[in-house]
Amino acid sequence: MIWHLVWSARALKDIDRLTPKNQDLVMAALGRFAETGYGDLQRLHGVEREYRLRTGDYRVRLTLDFSGRNADVLRVAHRREAYR
């Protein structure tokens, strides 16, 4: 495993609110990222160490610690709400 995922309470609540299909899509994208380091990942401007992982209509907001290889999952939100 390349990245160790650490879930925030808010992200766990967000993922529970998704439909099972969307939960599977988000979890597959996060699993792929954690195992290989690949995914549609971009750094967010104006926020230090924060990134977004795009998966379909949903965005996963993360902070990455490159020295410890920890990825803190902050939020999971629909793209229209993800950046507010």
C-alpha positions as CSV (number, residue, x, y, z in Angstrom):
1,M,0.0,0.0,0.0
2,I,1.4,3.4,-1.0
3,W,-1.0,5.6,1.0
4,H,-2.7,5.0,4.4
5,L,-6.2,6.5,4.5
6,V,-7.3,8.2,7.7
7,W,-11.0,9.1,7.7
8,S,-12.5,12.1,9.5
9,A,-15.8,11.8,11.2
10,R,-17.3,14.2,8.7
11,A,-16.1,12.1,5.7
12,L,-17.6,9.0,7.2
13,K,-20.9,10.7,7.6
14,D,-20.7,12.0,4.0
15,I,-20.0,8.5,2.6
16,D,-22.9,7.0,4.6
17,R,-25.3,9.5,3.0
18,L,-24.5,8.4,-0.6
19,T,-26.4,5.7,-2.5
20,P,-24.7,2.3,-2.5
21,K,-23.7,2.7,-6.2
22,N,-21.9,6.0,-5.5
23,Q,-20.4,4.6,-2.3
24,D,-18.9,1.8,-4.4
25,L,-17.5,4.3,-6.9
26,V,-15.9,6.5,-4.3
27,M,-14.5,3.6,-2.4
28,A,-13.0,2.1,-5.5
29,A,-11.4,5.4,-6.5
30,L,-9.9,5.8,-3.0
31,G,-8.7,2.2,-2.9
32,R,-7.1,2.6,-6.3
33,F,-5.4,5.8,-5.1
34,A,-4.2,4.2,-1.8
35,E,-2.7,1.1,-3.6
36,T,-1.2,2.7,-6.6
37,G,-1.0,6.5,-6.0
38,Y,-2.9,7.1,-9.2
39,G,-6.2,8.9,-9.7
40,D,-7.6,12.2,-10.9
41,L,-5.9,14.2,-8.2
42,Q,-5.3,17.9,-8.2
43,R,-4.0,20.3,-5.6
44,L,-6.5,22.9,-4.4
45,H,-5.3,26.5,-4.8
46,G,-5.3,28.7,-1.7
47,V,-5.3,25.7,0.7
48,E,-2.0,24.3,1.9
49,R,-1.6,20.5,1.4
50,E,-5.2,20.0,0.4
51,Y,-6.1,18.0,-2.7
52,R,-9.2,16.7,-4.4
53,L,-9.8,13.3,-5.9
54,R,-12.4,13.3,-8.7
55,T,-14.6,10.3,-9.0
56,G,-17.7,10.7,-11.2
57,D,-19.9,13.5,-9.9
58,Y,-18.3,13.3,-6.4
59,R,-15.1,14.9,-5.1
60,V,-13.1,13.6,-2.2
61,R,-11.1,16.3,-0.3
62,L,-7.8,15.1,1.1
63,T,-4.7,16.4,2.9
64,L,-1.6,14.5,2.0
65,D,1.4,13.9,4.3
66,F,4.2,12.9,1.9
67,S,6.7,12.0,4.7
68,G,4.4,9.6,6.5
69,R,2.3,8.6,3.4
70,N,-0.9,9.4,5.2
71,A,-3.9,10.7,3.3
72,D,-6.5,12.3,5.6
73,V,-10.0,12.1,4.0
74,L,-11.8,15.3,5.0
75,R,-15.0,15.4,2.9
76,V,-16.9,13.5,0.3
77,A,-19.3,15.7,-1.6
78,H,-21.1,16.2,-4.9
79,R,-19.2,18.4,-7.2
80,R,-21.6,21.3,-6.9
81,E,-21.1,21.4,-3.1
82,A,-17.5,20.3,-2.8
83,Y,-15.7,23.6,-2.9
84,R,-18.0,25.7,-0.7
